[in-house]
Amino acid sequence: MTALELAQKIRRREISVIEAMQSAVRREDMNNALISHNLTESLRQAEAAQKRLDEADFPLCGVPVIVKDNICTKQWETTCASKML
């Protein structure tokens, strides 16, 4: 499903943010697409997003996003899948 379709399901409470996150991680793990991930941090962020949604309506809040390893982030080491970097 698209991000908008998933967001609608989350807002209608057909699926929780935590379930969406767990499904995304399982799917990517099966494809060996993730270089690294922190399930504890992902779960914490999913819970925080669910709380925000319970208080107000945010259009895409709770939709999981996987960031490629060639994009710099504050929390993760950027390696571009290279052993040299």
N, C-alpha and C positions, 0 to 999 in steps of 0.2 A: 504494500500500500504506500501511497505517497505520504510525505510529511504532513500535508494538510489533512488528509484522511485520518492519520494517526492522531493528530491534534484534536480533531473533532471527536474521536472515540474517547480520548482522555478527558476532554471537557464534559462529555455526556456520561462520564464515569463507567464506560463500558470496559475500560482497561485502566489500570493504575499506572502512574509514572514508573514505579518500581518494576512492574511487570514488563513495561515497554523497554526499560533499560536492560533487564535480564535477558529478554528475547533478543535484543540487538547484540549483546555480548556473546550469547550462545551462537547466534548465526555467524558472526564474524570469526569466532573461535573455530567453528566447523570448517570455515574456508581458509584457516590459517592466515587471515588478513591482518591481524594485529601484531605489531612488534612488541608492544608492552601495554599493559593496562593495570589499573589498581581498582579491584572490585570494591574494596572498602570505601574508597573515595567516591566511586561512581554511585554506590548505594547511598552514601551521605548526601550527595548532590541530588539524587532522585527524591529522597525524603524531603529535602528542603524545597524542591520544585513542587512536590505534592502539597506541602503546607501553603506555599504561595498561591497555588490554584484553589485551595480550599477557601482562601480569603478573598480572592479576586480573579477575574477572568483575564488571562494573558494568552493571546492567539497561538503562539507556538511553544509556550512553556511546557516542559516535560518531554518534548520530542528529543530522543537521543541523537547526539551528533558525534561522529568519530572524526578526529582531526588527523590528517596525514602527517607522517613523520618528517615532512620537509617544511612544516610550518612551525615557527618558534612559538612556544607557550611558556608561561611562568612556571607551571608545575612539572613539566616533563622535559627530559633531555631530548634534544633534537639531533638525530643521527643521520637522517636521510637514508636509512637502511645501510649505512656504510660502516665498516669496521674501523676505517681510518678517522672518521669524525667522532 
